[in-house]
Amino acid sequence: DKYDVIVIGAGIGGLTCGALLAKNGLSVLVTEQHSRPGGYCTSFRRKGFVFDAGFDTTFECEKGGIIYDTLDELGLTGEIQFIRLASPMRVIGGDYDILVTSEFIEELKRVFPGESTSIDNFMGECTALASEMKNLSAVPPDLLGFTGKLGLMMKFLLKSPRMRQYSGKSTGEVLNTFFKDPRLKAFYGTVVPFGPKAMALLLMMILGGEPVSYYPRGGAQALADTFARGVTKNGGELALKTMVTRILVEGGAAAGVELANGNKIVSRFVVSNADGRETFLKLIGEQHLAPKLVKEIAETDLSEPYLLVSLGVDLDLRAMGFDGTSIIYNRCDDLDKIFSTELDHCYLCIKMHSLRDASQAPDNMATVQLSTSLPYDYMGNWKREKDGTCGKEYTQLKESVADRLIVAAEKFIPGLTNHIVVKDIATPLTFERYTLNCQGANMGWFPAPGGRMRSQKTPIKNLYQAGAWTYPGPSLYAVVPSGRNAAQLVLQEA
């Protein structure tokens, strides 16, 4: 009942942190309220079909990439295989169908000849911006001393003109600056699906790099399980189905945690990989925080959750011309409508992961997943009952929404409705229940223009954060560095 470090939440950031600390000789306990590790990087099984809960592709899995190098440091590279994908996605609109590869710029200019110069100018800015950001983030700010932070600020002021130019602008504003054709704006605006109101830096940073995308053999759960073994094989403990209800604070410092069963576990350090609001407003408690911080945490917008429809089908998708590349289907050219609740126009992603890994579906069958962004409060919180339960009206609503997405997907998969063997529908309420992420937010805080990234340090001594809710942000290839940073912060203090 006493550890050097307790990590709350077995998402990939928490597992990374716990595994590295255990490898460095600290006694570590990683707690997870769900029955399996991974957070949004999990899979579930339905009648022989395996579906990923919130994962499609990731980067940095090659030698020298942060995910590969972390697995290598933990002695885990032989326990997971990555499938290199020819393309992370295919974006389809009314009159364009573009495979996102290293050559997609030339294809864009062929489809939009009147925008060729604008495309070159925009991509040039993206490349320069990505270079600036890489130069700035060589060492995480939380790991820098006073002199290092001063140098970072000078580098931002003197050598990062595009960072300063675009940091306060939204995706929609920047796309409107460069392009006139709404189809081209729709293409760029859905490559990174945060919507036109999100900060432009995210889109431009990703477009400016040359990432190669990968998929873990065995699906998302195989990768999460590998990181979990990194904890246990190095001497740490992983406690599943273990809910933390309070972070113990004594004399302004973290002193351990209290579990749902009332047990208290003492530790020198605590790292929270949990939801940001949950961590501050519930686990820590407002009484330990400045009123200004409490107000800020309560009022900061959350990232949009999504609806996920998982289908097991008796179709030969490969014979129909599919190869496992995920499809972004833009059913209109208006970005505001694409990221709205209008079911005839909203964003639609079609994933077929069993074409990447045949073990995810029975013989002669396949998996198809459809997802779109729909808010937590859609149609009165999905018509949830007043007592918080999900009754008949909730079931009818989610079935109705799913059926409309299935009909839309039939443009590419004819007869899909008549070939469904298994159907599972997850709403934002479902994701909130399984991950405890407030309102089912799948990417932490909403990346608003001009917004600041939260420090991994907290006002509570010996309490740190890891994961999508803190530096450097959401996505698998960001939460692994976040876990590494949190481990380093603990080791520095220890």
RARA-V583998 format. One record per pair of residues at least 12 apart in sequence whose ideal C-beta (glycine too) atoms are under 8 Angstrom apart, sorted by the first residue. I is the first residue (numbers start at 1). J is the second residue. Records with the same first field share a line. If there is no record, write none. Layout:
BEGIN
I->J  J
END
This chain:
BEGIN
1->263  264  265  266
2->27  256  265  266  267
3->27  28  29  237  265  266  267  268
4->21  26  27  28  267  268  269  494
5->18  21  26  27  28  29  267  268  269  270  271  490
6->28  29  30  31  244  256  257  265  267  269  270  271
7->21  28  29  30  31  270  271  272  273  466
8->31  244  247  257  270  271  272  273  274  279  283
9->30  31  32  39  272  273  274  467
10->30  31  32  34  37  38  39  224  228  238  240  273
11->37  38  39  40  41  273  467  468  479
12->38  39  41  223  224  227  467  476  479  480  483
13->273  466  467  468  479  480  482  483  486
14->30  32  39  271  273  466  467  483
15->30  37  224  227  228  230  231  483
16->70  227  230  466  479  480  482  483  484  487
17->271  273  466  483  484  486  487  490
18->30  231  236  238  271  483
19->74  227  230  231  234  236
20->70  73  74  483  484  487
21->236  487  490  491
22->230  231  234  235  236
23->73  74  230  234
24->487  491
26->490  491  494
27->235  236
28->231  235  236  237
29->236  237  239  265  267
30->231  236  237  238  239
31->239  242  243  244  257  259
32->238  239  240  241  242
33->241  242  243  244  436
34->240  241  434  435
35->240  241
36->221  224  225  240
37->224  225  227  228  238  240
38->53  220  221  223  224  225  228
39->224  273  435  467
40->53  54  55  431  435  437  442
41->53  54  55  220  221  223  224  476
42->54  220  221  224
43->219  220  221  222
44->424
46->310  312  422  424
47->312  421  422
48->312  361  362  365
49->310  312  354  360  361  362  365  367  421  422
50->219  221  354  359  360  361  367
51->310  353  360  367  369  424
52->219  220  221  351  353  369
53->220  308  426  431  434
54->220  308  431  442
55->219  220  476
56->88  215  326  349  351
57->85  88  89  213  214  215  326
58->213  214  215  475  476  477
59->211  212  213  214  477
60->211  477  480
61->82  214
62->212  214
65->477
66->477  480  481  484
67->476  477  480
70->480  484
71->226  227  230
74->227  230  233  234
75->230  233
76->226  227  229  230
79->226  229
80->216  217  218  222  223  226
81->216  217  218
82->214  215  216  217
83->214  215  216  217  356  357
84->212  213  214
85->212  213  214  215  324  325  356
86->101  323  325
87->99  100  101  213  325
88->100  211  213  325  326
89->191  325  326  327  328
90->325  326  327  328
91->187  190  191  327  328  330
92->327  328  329  330  412
93->183  186  187  330  333
94->183  330  332  333
95->183
96->111  183  187
98->111  187
99->325
100->191
102->210
105->119  120  123
108->184  187
112->181  183  184
114->180  181
115->179  180  181  184
118->178  179  180
119->184
121->178
122->178  179  188
123->207  208
125->162  166  204  208
126->203  204  205  207  208
127->208
128->162  208
129->162  163  166  201  204  205  208
130->204  205  206  207  208  209
131->208
132->159  160  161  162  163
133->160  163  201  205
135->155  159  160
136->152  155  156  160  163
137->472
140->456  471  472  481  485
141->455  471
142->455  456  457  471  485  489
143->485  488  489  492
163->201
166->200  201  204
167->199  201  449  450
168->449  450
169->199  200  449
170->196  197  198  199  200  449
171->189  192  194  195  196  197  198  199  200  202  203
172->185  189  196  197  335  336
173->200  449
174->200  203  204
175->188  189  196  200  335
182->333  334  335
183->333
185->333  335
186->330  332  333  334  335  338
187->330
188->203  207
189->203  335  338
190->328  330  335  338  347
191->203  206  207  328
192->206
193->328  339  347  349  373
194->303  304  443  446  447
195->304  335  339  373
196->335  336  339
197->339  448  449
198->446  447  448  449
199->447  448  449  450  451
200->449
201->447
202->447
215->324  353  356  357
217->357
218->357  359
219->353  357  360
223->476
242->259  260
243->259  260
244->257  258  259  260  274  283
245->258  259  260  282  283
246->258  283  285
247->270  272  279  283  284  460  463
248->264  266
249->284  285  288  460
252->288  460  461
253->460  461  462  463
254->267  269  270  460  461  462  463
255->267
256->270
257->270  283
268->462  494
269->462  463  464  490  493  494
270->462  463  464
271->463  464  465  466  486  490
272->463  464  465  466
273->465  466  467  483
274->436  467  469
275->435  436  437  438  441  469
276->297  438  444  445  454  465  469  470
277->297  298  302  438
278->436  438
279->458  465  469
280->293  294  297  458
281->294  297  298
284->458  460  463
288->459  460
289->459
290->459
293->459
300->445  446
301->445  446  448
302->438  439  441  444  445  446
303->441  442  443  444  445  446  447  474
304->339  373  374  375  441  442  443  446
305->373  374  375  376  428  431  432  437  439  440  441  442
306->371  372  373  374  428  431  440  442
307->371  372  373  374  398  401  402  405  425  426  427  428
308->369  370  371  425  426
309->369  370  371  402  405  406  423  424  425  426
310->367  368  369  422  423  424  425  426
311->367  368  369  370  406  416  420  422  423  424
312->361  365  366  367  420  421  422  423
313->365  366  367  368  416  419  420  421
314->364  365  419  421
315->365  366  413  415  416  419
316->364  366
317->352  354  355  366  368  413
318->355
320->413
322->352  355
323->355
324->352  353  354  355  356
326->349  350  351  352
327->349  350  412
328->347  348  349
329->348  349  350  408  409  411  412
330->347
331->344  345  346  348  408
332->345
339->373
341->374  375  378
343->401  404  405
344->404  408
346->372  373  374
347->372  373
348->370  371  372  405  408  409
349->369  370  371  372
350->368  369  370  409  412  413
351->367  368  369  370  371
352->366  367  368  369
353->367  369
354->366  367
365->421
368->409  413  416
370->402  405  406  409
372->405
374->401  427  428
375->428
376->428  429  432  439  440
378->428
379->397
381->429
382->394  397  398  427  428  429
383->396  397
384->429
390->429
394->427  429
398->425  427
399->425
402->423  425
403->417
406->420
427->440
428->440
442->474
443->468  474  475
444->467  468  469  470  473  474
445->469
447->473
453->470  471  472  473
454->469  470  471
455->470  471
456->470  471  482  485  486  489
457->489
462->493
464->486  489  490
465->482  486
466->479  482  483  485  486
467->479  482  483
468->482
470->482
471->485
END
